Amino acid sequence: MRRRIVMSMLAGATLLASALLGTGAPAARAVDVPAEFGTDWHDPVTAAPPVSVPKGARSCQVTLAEAQFRDFTPYRGTYTPPRDCGGSWSKVVLRLDGKVKGRQYDRLGYLHVGGVEVLRTSTPEPSPDGIEWHVEKDVTRYSDTFRSAQDVEMLIGNVVDDTYTGVIDVRATLTFYAGRPEASVPDKVLTLAGDGTTLTAPRNSERIVAEVYATGSGGGCEEFWYLTVADPAPYSCKADKGPYREVQIKVDGRPAGIAAPFPNVWTGGWSNPFLWYVVPGPRAFDVKPIEYDLTPFAGILDDGRPHQVEVSVAGVPEGQEGWSAPVNVLVWQDAHRARVTGGLTGATASEPVNSSVYTPGSGEYRVDTDAGHRLTVSGYVDTSHGRVTTTVSRTLANTSVHRWNDGETTDALDATWTDDQRVTVQAGGAPRTTRTERTYTMNGATTIGTDDRLRTELTLGDRAAVRRSGGGWSRLDDTYTGDATYTLNVPRDQRHAVGTSSERYRLYGPDACYDRSLATEQGVLTVDRSRC
């Protein structure tokens, strides 16, 4: 059985979305664990923290969308700003409430307000008896979009027929909390015009950040890009240069940013939906955008003319589809100057490294990958408060070992991606530097025994450490571990599935501590513990 057939149950969904699932879970208690999965299980839950909201602040709620998705027809509606919470908000929280029952693949979707992508998410796979889930995301950064009436478009592409019966029923709302916004909230939120590559920035822009929701999906091999191999290796998913992927952004044809894509695993991934029925993998319901600091190019972009901003994914075979990369552009303006001037002072890049070495064997095969790239860009703007020079350096690295056998009945990967960024801002006094070190890990194997029992063991890691000049810091560690087994090629009620999963989400800072652990057996939540 080939992995590209059994590994995912994403079933051709080609459209995507982004969010943070922040549901609470019952306190830990004694529970009865069945011998195997039944027809119902605990609703999806994640150890990630809910969005914090200001206490005592006046709040207003607006419904963005209420829809049932049976096919690929988008929901379209209109957003109107709230009347009772003023024109500025200290916090805006997006919430999606969903339910589905029967049989259905995991699906991907998006939510746009005024063309701005405010949510990209995937869905859990349902039980026959039905499940409900909830997604929360802090969308305060899009406040500029929410200040005026906007068109709304939402889609969770789905297929409903005699076999796949699950209709995805969702409601999306915005809750506004009155108050003064933080200084970090951008003044403008822009989308790319024309063919999706043209940006005309305000002439007094002094900081510019691009958000790119880059995700491989669609049920094909680019959904599992981290497993692809080059010829002559005998594997079902091919790529000319192997598994290394790099999301690149260019301004007027010049390299402006590079990034490692997060290795998303959806709730049917790695051949085994029983891994994910209760606890999803990191970011499965929070498809976070890649952020590129384009401030070194602000002096160029501030000339009032349209500029080309293009995103591509290096490593994807020529002509192959499977990636979607919509872009939002966040802009901070100089409040005391109508025109800001500046220039790009430097851009240097290393030669990309991409070594993918195939080792043949007698029925067993191996590919070792070692890849990476570095880019540094620097530029300045002359603002009302003086010259500000920004230098952005980003260093990427990927190592992996992929092993499999004839027929791919054993298929294993041990991979690590690092994405280190240093942003230095010089504005008169001592330079201020923010360093962000991201590490993504994937270590697992799928095996199919002679009795057609498929077993998947998998550990996923999402880690980030941020350090700022002057002592500010934060550290994130989100780790998922799962082990599930079921019988292939039999009706659902004869799969005799068993499985355990766990997640520990830790987030620390000078004034914050969050540490929550979840564990499940056969779809029953057995542990829900907080340590902070």
Salt bridges, closest charged atoms under 4 A:
GLU36 OE2 - HIS496 ND1 3.08
GLU66 OE2 - ARG171 NE 3.90
ASP97 OD1 - ARG95 NE 3.00
ASP97 OD1 - HIS134 ND1 2.56
GLU117 OE1 - HIS112 NE2 2.64
GLU117 OE2 - ARG120 NE 2.62
GLU136 OE2 - ARG95 NH1 3.12
ASP138 OD2 - LYS91 NZ 3.85
ASP144 OD1 - ARG147 NH1 3.87
GLU153 OE1 - ARG76 NE 3.17
GLU206 OE1 - HIS385 NE2 2.99
GLU211 OE2 - ARG141 NH1 2.26
GLU222 OE2 - ARG245 NH2 2.88
ASP231 OD1 - LYS238 NZ 2.91
GLU246 OE2 - HIS373 ND1 2.83
ASP252 OD2 - HIS307 ND1 2.64
ASP286 OD2 - LYS288 NZ 3.68
GLU291 OE2 - ARG141 NH2 3.01
ASP303 OD1 - HIS307 NE2 2.79
ASP368 OD1 - ARG366 NE 2.62
ASP382 OD1 - ARG387 NE 2.73
GLU408 OE2 - ARG2 NH2 3.63
ASP411 OD2 - ARG3 NE 2.24
ASP411 OD1 - HIS402 NE2 2.78
ASP419 OD1 - ARG394 NE 2.81
ASP419 OD1 - ARG438 NH1 3.51
GLU437 OE2 - ARG435 NE 3.21
GLU437 OE1 - ARG467 NH1 3.36
GLU457 OE1 - ARG455 NH2 3.31
ASP462 OD2 - ARG283 NE 2.89
ASP477 OD1 - ARG463 NE 3.39
ASP477 OD2 - ARG506 NH2 3.11
ASP483 OD2 - ARG455 NH2 2.62
ASP515 OD2 - ARG504 NH2 2.63
ASP515 OD1 - ARG531 NH1 3.69
ASP528 OD2 - ARG516 NH2 2.93
